[in-house]
Structures are given as structure tokens and as C-alpha cells.
Amino acid sequence: MKETRRSFLLDAARLAAAATSGAAFSTAAAGNTYPFSLGVASGSPLPHAVILWTRILPDPLNAASSPAIALTVRWEVAEDEAFRKVVAQGSAVAAPELAHSVHVDATGLRPAHWYWYRFMLGNAVSPVGRTRTAPAADALPGSLKIAVASCQHWEFGHYAAHRHIAAAAPDLVAFLGDYIYEWGPYQLRHPARAIRSDESFTLAQYRARYAQYKSDPDLQSAHRAAPWIVTWDDHEVANDYAGDIDERLSADFAARRAAAYQAFYEHMPLRLAPPRPGRFGAMRMFQRHDWGRLARFHVLDNRQYRSPLPCPKPGRGGSNVVLARACAELRDPRRTMLGGEQEAWLAQGLSSSRAHWNILAQQTPLAQSSGVPVRAPDDGRFWTDGWDGYPVARRRLLDTLVRSGANNPLVLAGDVHTFYASELRRDFNRPVSRANPVVAAELCGTSVTSSSRPQARTQENVERNPHMLYGRSDRRGYMLVELTPQSAQARFMALDDVRDARSGQSQAAAFAVADGSPRIRRA
């Protein structure tokens, strides 16, 4: 550990010594020289600190528009949007080894306070972002408004959902995975139809994909509106990957995954120990965020540590749809979705929590979703990439929720491009009873853009699975969740037309969960 720390300090000193001021930037970069084309972002708020992010890149489709030298970027945090009262400032190195990305841990701030921030390079000033700190550990806020989003494939529509998220002025945005998709043409306009091409395999390709996505003005506005907490799913790397196995069964997948992980770090406002360039074989993404005594967020990573997907198609990795009785792997107790270390971390975080609400912010629905009615323990047809492919691990997680005694567990999910409201129980194949109570409520958001199946099929799915109270797959959008000490209120916000950049929105449904009971009711 000491050697790792020493190496990082030596790297930082080398980069600082090599860093130039912005004066050299305008002559080194050709064409458009405004360096903040990808906007700014903040995230991982603590009571006295928040992470500030930007990346120096004048042309989102041209990595060479940034010079191959380290640059010194200045930053400021103020209590007012005009920056008359600056409360924190400093400089940071934007290194080419990390795509000229900047992660600033702005400290010394006041709890539960809104701030404005910006970056400067030479004479260029970034857009101004708005962020806030978490409440003090012993504080009990009256409310917390969270926007929940996921799955924003560039090829399937416009980011109008993010425009509406920004307008909603949330306290926090929770993004639950598939921030990028690994394929699609490199272009700054969202296409009229999806074209599969240019799949990402290298660090340069993943960086280019993030730059393309982050060039969108509506996505930038949502980042400027509030701090984000984020996790990843599969498409930040490759479709349906599990641990170190992809659907191609590629021998060099470890190198591809490391490149994708590095690009993710370079483009997200993450509170992580600074990895050394080229050392991204693994990243600890599971994190805990407290919002005073109102809420504790347990942000999970169900991709990096999971066992291989069960019963794949011959010669392939990735997902399959299987009959439970024909796939013995489903019942193997050794299989895991989260890995042993993360399971233990989650158990400790739940049992030690003093929060009114314990939010599991994770990728894919926990609720069982059988393709046929389940009439026996080994019955049912299941899609294996979700928790249905890991039923024993899911049972361990639900048992942990019960044993921990944590107040008001509430699961947030994405991945399946569908609004769902479900009540979770340890045995989905038995009715709710005193011996098999509802353990937690689950709210699943639809996608920002990514397509889904016809609504008629989703309605059939809801009717086959009685713990599912609602499902809507024909609308794109996001969730707004408001927490108070008395209740959790969720609104499913749906776009009128994902292909229209100026699309309006409407409320598709609303649900509430009361303090002290995991049952869901229509609001």
C-alpha cells in the first residue's frame, strides 16, 4: 500500500511539473479552442465536500483537439451564481494519461448547502454548475428529491428526459447504469434510426463514445443541475458481460474491460482513490452515501463480481431465456451477483444504518419476472442476465434485508427499459403471509431513450407475476422520488415522443410507500 501511494505521489509530482497553463492551449489545439465542450458535473456529495468534474476537449469528435501535454485547470466554488462570494478555489492537473479529465474534491464546505462551481483554463471559463453538500450526519432533513435515470442509448432518441430532470431541480440524481452503449456511429446528432456500427474495444474508442454522449446539451444541463451518484451496468463495457466473461468468450476481454473502466472513471464525478493510468483492471464501485438521518444509499455493482451467467447458449456467453427445471445452475448456492466482499459490506451497512430510508440503488429489478405462471418451485421461464439468473443470491440479499432490521428498505432499479412497481418477498412463489411477508418495495425506472418490448407483453408479465403491481414499457423517461420522514413518493415521468428533442412529458403513474410499511399504494 505504501509503495502504491508513493508511486501515485511521484506520478502527481511529475504531472504537476509538466503541466502548462492555459496560455499554451490555444496554440496547441487546432480549430475550435473552447476547452469545455463536454460541460461540467459534480457528484458523490459529503456534508463538507463534493467532487467536481470536467474534461478538456475542444472538439468532442476529435481527441487530438487537446494537446498531448498536461494542463493546469483552475476551479472555484461560490455561494452565489455570480461568484461574488468564492468559498473554495484551487488548481488541478488535467493529464493526457487520463484524457485531460479533472476530478476535484472540493472540501471545507457547509453541510446541506447549495453552491455554484466553474473551471478556468487560460481565458476560457466553463459553464457554471450547481451542486450541494449532504446534510450533517445527525440532521434529519424534511425532504429529499431524487431523479432516477438509466439506459440512454444515443441511437434510440433524444435526451429530452434530461432537460426535464434539470427543470425539476432535484437535490440529487441517481444514474443506475448504461450511461453509454458500446456501439453506434460517432456523430454529434442523434440519428433518425439506429445503426449498429463501430463497436468500442479500445480505450480511445470508449473515450470517444463518452465524448459523443456528453456533448449533448440536455445531458449537460442535468449534470449542471445537481450532484450525481452513479453506478454502471453492462453497456459501459459490453452487452451482458459477467465478471471477466463477455458474450463472445473473448480471450482478451480483461484488457477491453480495463479500457472501459478507465474511460468510465475519466468521465464520471466519482469519489474514488485516484487510480494510476493503465491500472484499471478493477474499480471498487460499490459505495455508501448518507443524507443525514433521512436516507442511506447503498450503491451496488452487480457486474464486476458476478458469477458467469447460467446455462448460456452453446459456444456463447451472455444471457439466455431458460426453463428453471432445465437449468440446474440456477439453484447453485455458490453463484453470486455481488461477490462475497460486497455482500458482507452491504450487510454491515444495513445493520449499522440509522437512516429512515435505506435505498438500494442498483441496476436491474430484484422482482422475479417469469415468462410463464409459476406453479412449483422448479417452474418458470427466466431471463438469466437479471436477478432471475441468480435466485439464490437474491434470496441471500432479501434475507440480509430482514436480518439487518434496517428501516424502510427501498430498491431502485433500471436496465429493463420499463416502469415497474413491485413488492419484494423472499419467496415469490408463495402468497404473502406472516411467514412470507413483503420485505421491501421496488421502483424500476424506464430508459432515457433505449427501446423496449410492446406494452401488451409487459401487461401479460404483470398479470403472471402477482407481486408486480404495475408495468409500462412503451414510454421513455425517468423517475422522480421524494423522500420525507413519513413517506416515499414516486412519480413515473414519461416522454411524449423520445424522437423529439423538445418532447413534453406527462406522469404515467405515481406510487407511495409509507414509513414503517413496505407495501406500495397508488398515489
N, C-alpha and C positions, 0 to 999 in steps of 0.2 A: 504493500500500500504506500509506504514512504517513497519507494522508487517511482511508482506511478505518479504521485504528487510532484516529486522533484522533476520528472520528465515534463509534466504539464507546465510547471512554472518556467522551465527552460524554454519550452515552446512559446509561451506567452511573452517572455522577455525578448525572444528572437523576433516575434511578430511585431511587438511594440517598437523595437529598434528599427525595423524595416518599414514601418507604417509611414505613409506620406500624408500630408494634409490634403484637403480638397482642392487646393490650388493646382496640383498636378493632374487632377482628374479630368478636367475639361479638355486638356490637350491629349490625354491618353485615350479617351473614348471618342470614337468617331460618331458622326451623325448626332442624333438627339442625346444631349448630355445631362438631362434631368435625371438624377440618380435614383429617385424614389418611385419608380413606375409601379412597384408591387405594393405600395402603401405601407401601412404600419399596423401593428397588432399588440395586444397585451394579454397576459394570462397568468394562471397559477397564483391568484391573489392570496396573500397572507395579511394578518392585521397591520403589519408595518412595512410591507413590501409587495411589489408586483413585478413581473417580468415584462420588459418592453422589447419589441422585436421590429426589425426591418431588414431588408436586403438591398444592397447597392447593385442596381441593374437598370441601365437606361432603356434598353430595348428588350422587352420580355421574350422575344423570339430569337435573340442573339446573345448567347453567353459571352461572346467576345467583346460586347459593348462595355464591359467592365474591364479595366486594365489588370494585368496579371501581377499586381503588387498589392500589399496591404495598405489599407486606408484608415485614417483616423476620423471617426464619426463623433460628433458632439451630440449630447442629448440634454433635454430639460424636462422637468416636471413642475407644473404650476397649479395653483389653486383656482385659477381663472383661465378662461379660454384665450384671453388677450395676453397672457403671460406677464401680467404686471407684478404678480407675486410668485416668483420662482422659489420652490422649496427644496429642489434637488437638481443637481446637474453634474455632468462629468463627460468623459470621453471613453470610447471603446474602439477596439480594433476590428475592422471588417477584413478578414483574411481570405485570400483566394482559395486556400485549402478547404474552407467551409463556405464556398460560393459567395463570399463577401456578405454573409449573414451576420447579424448583430443580435446578441441576447444580453440585455442589461438587467441586472437585479437592482431595481430602484428601491433603496431602503430608507429608513428613517421617516416613514410616512405615518399619518394618523389612522387609527382604525376606523372602519365604516365611513370612509370619506371619498368623495369623488375628486378626481384630478384630471388634468389635461397634460398631454406629453407630445413631444416632437423631436425630430432629429435634424441635424445640420451637417452638410458636407460642403466645404468652401462657402460659396454664397447661396447654395441651394438649401431650401427649407422643406422638410417633408410635410405631408398633410398632418393635421392635428388630430390625435386620437383622444378618446375619453375613456377613463378607466376608474376603477375603485378598489379600495382595500376591503378585506374581510373584516367583520366585527371582531372586537376583543373576545378572547376565549370564554369569558364569563358573562358576556352580553346576550340578551335574548331579543333579537330584532322582531319587530311586529310583522314583517313580511319579507319575502324574497321572490322576485320574479325571474324565472329561468326560461330562456328559449332553448329548445332541444331540436337538433337537426342532424342529418346524416345523408350519405349517398347522393353525391352531386355530380353525376357523370356529365361532362362538358357536352357530349354528343347528343343528349336527350332533352335539351331545353335550356331556357334562360334562368338566371338566378334571381328572379323576382321575389322568391321566398326570403332571400337575404335583405332585399330592400324593405320588406315588411318587418323582418326581425329588427332592423335598425330603427324603424319608425316606432316599434313597440317599446323601445327604450328599456330593455331588460337590465337587471342587475348583473346577470351572468349568462353566458352562452355555453351550453354543453354540446360538443360535437362528438358523435358516437361512432365515427368511422366512415371509410370510403370518401375521404376528402378529395382524393384524385382517383381516377381509374387508369390502369396501366396502358391503355391503348386509345387511339384516336388521332386524327390528323392534327398537326401543330398549326393552329391558326387562331387569330385573336377574336374572330366572330364565332358565336355558337352556330353550328351548321343547321340547315333546314332538315336534314335527316342524318341518322347515324351511319358512319362509315368506319368499319374496323380496319385499322392500319397502324403501322408504326408502334408496335408494342414495345414497352420500355424494358430493357435488360441491364443497362449500364447506368452509372452514376450521372453521367451527362444527360441521358435520356430522362431519368426521373427528375432531375433538376429542371429540365426544360418543361416537363409536364406541370410541375408546381408553378413555374413562372407563368405558363399559359393560364392556369386556373386563377392565380392570384392577380392577374391583370384585370379581372372582371370588376367593374366599379361597384356593383351591388354587393359582391362578396367583400370588397374592401370596406364598404360602409358598415357592414355588420361587424367587421373586426374593429373599426374605429368606435363603435357604439358602446362596447362593454368588454370586460375581460372574458377570456375563454378558458374553459378546461376541456381537454381533448384526449381522446384515445384513438386507436387505429383499428381497422378491420383488415380484410384480405386484399382489397384492390390497391392499397398503398404499396403492395408488393406484387402479388399475383393472385388470380382468381382461385379461391378455395384452398389456399395453401394451409398446411397444418404443421407447426413447428418448423422443421427443416426439410419438409417434403412438399413439392408442388404437384400440380395435376399432370405435368409432363414427366414426373420422376427424373428430373434433370440431375445429372451428376454434379453440375456446377451451381446448384441452386443456392448454396450458402453464400457464394460471392454476390449473386444477384440480390439476395435478401439484405446483405450488409450494405450494398449500394442504396437500396430503397430506404433502409433505416436511416442512413446518413442524410439522405435528401429530406426525409420527414423531419428529422431534428433541425436541419437548416432552415426549415420554413414554418416552424410552429413556435409559439411563445411558451416553451416548456421550461419548467423548473427542474433541470437535471444537472448533475455534475458534468462539467464540460468534457465530452469525450475527445480523445486525441484523433486528429484526422487519420482515416484509414483503420480505426479501431471500433467499428460499429457492428461487430458480429452479434452483439446482444445489447439491448437497452431496457432498463427497468422502467416500464411504462405504468405499472400499477401504482397509483398514488392516492393519498387521502387529503381531502380539503374540508376544513371545518368552517362553518358560517356561524360563529358564536355557538350558542346552545340551541339554535333553531335547527340546523341541519349539519350532518356529516356526509360528505360524498366519498364513497368508496369506488374509485375509478378503476375498472378492471381491464385486463389484457387477456382476451381468450383466444389469441392467435399464436403467440410466440412459444407457449409451453404445452400446447395441446398434443395429445396422442394422435397418431395418424387417423384419418377418417376411416370409419369401419366399412368393411365389405365394398370396396370400390369396384368399378368396372374393370374387367381384365386388362392388364397392362397399363392402367392409368392410376393416378392419384385423384384427389378431388372428390366431389360429392356424388352421391347416388341416391336413389329412392328405393328403399328395401322393405320387405316384409319382416316384421320383428321375429317371427318364428324361424326365418331362413337366415338370420344373421346373428350368430352366437356372440360375436364381438360386442354387440350392444349390451350384453349382460356381464361383461368382464369387469370386475371391480378395480382392476389395475389401471384402467383407462381414465384419463383426466382431461379436462378442458382448461383448467387454470394452472396446473402444476402444483406440487406439494408445498413449495415455499409460498406461493401466492394464496393457496387455500389457508395456510396457517396464519399468514398476515391478515387475511380477511376476518378470520375467526377472532383474532386478537383485537382488531379494530372495531368489530361489532360489540364484543363483550365489554370493551372499555369505553364505549360511547356514552356520553351524557346528553346527546342531542335529542330533540323532539322527533326528528325525522332522520332516518338512515337511508340514504339514497344509493342504490347500486346502479352506477352509470356504466353500462356495458353494451356490447354490440348487438346481440341477437336475442330474440324472445326466449324466455325460460319456459313459457307456457307450452305444454305438449300440443302438437298440431298433427294429428293423424289424418292421413288421406282417406281412411275408411273408419266407420264406427268401431270402437274398441270394446270387445265383449269378454276378453280374457287377458290375463297378464302378458301372454306372448303374442297378442293380437296387434293389429295395426300396421299401417304402411307409413314410413317416416323418411323425411329428407335428412340426410346424415351430416350436413355441414353445420346445422344449428345444434342447440342443446338436445334436440331429439336424438342426435347421434351419440350423445354422451349421457344417457339417462341415469346411470349410477352416480356419475359425478354431479349431476343436477340434484339428485336426492341428497347427496352429501351437503351440497350448498344449502338446500332448504332445511335440512336437519340443523345445520350450523345457525341459520337464522333463528330457529326455535330455541336451541340451547343457549344462544347468546343472551336472550332476553332483551335484545336491542329494541328500542321504541320504534314503532311505526316504520317497518321496512317497506320501501317503495322502490320497485325496479323500473328503470328507464331503459328502453331498447330501441334499436333501429334495424338495419340490414335487409329486411324483407320488403321494403318499399310499400308498406301497408300500415294504416292506423289500426291498432288493436287495443282493446281494454280487456284485461283478463284477471281472474283471481287465481292465485297460485296455491296449490296444496301439495303435500308430499306424495300423495298417491292420486294421480289424475284419473285412474281407472275406477275409483270408488267414489260414491257420493260424499258431499260434505257432511261431516258428523262431528261429535265431540272427539272421537278418536282420529278423525281426519279433517281438521279444521282448515279454513283458509289461512295461509301463512303470511301472504303479502299481496299487495296489489301490484299489477304490472301495466305500464303505459308504454305502448310502442308507437313511434312516430313513422309517418311515411317518408319518402325520399324528397330531397330538394328538387331533383329532376329525374332520377333513374326510373325506368319503366317497370310495370308490374303486371300481374295477371288480371283477367277480366273480373269485374265485381261479382258476377254470378258465381264464379268458382269460390271466391272468398266467402260469400254468404253461405254456400254449402259447407265450407270449412267451419264456420262459426256454428252452424247447426249440428255438425258432427262432434263438436268439442264443447260440452256444456259449460266448461269453466271460462270460455271465451264469451264475453258479453257483447262485443261489437267488433266489426271488421270493415274496413273500407280501403280498397286497393286501387280505385280508379281516379284518385286525386293525389296531386303532389303538394308538398307544403312542409309544415313543421309543427311542433307543439309549443304552447305557452303553458308553463306550470307555475302557479303561485302558491307558495307555502306560507302559512301562518301557524302560530302555536295550536290553533283549533282545527285546521284542515289543510288538505292539498287539493287545489282546484286545477284541473287540466282542460285546456281548450285545444281541439284539433283544428288547426288553421289550414284551409285548403285553397290552392290557387284556382282561379277560373280557367286559365289556359297556360300551361307551362311553356308553350312555344311563343308566348307573347311577353316580351321583356317588360312591358308596362302592365302586366296582368293584375287585376284586382284579386281579392281574396274573400272568403266567407268562412264562417265557423261551421265545420261539418258535424261536430258533436262536442259535448262537454261532460266531464265527469268529476266527481268529488270523492275524496276519502277522508273520513273524519278521524281526528286524533283518538287513538285507543282502539280502532277497529280497522282491519284490512279490507273490509267489504267495499265494493265500488257501487256508487249510485249515479244515475244520470243527474246532471246539474242543469 
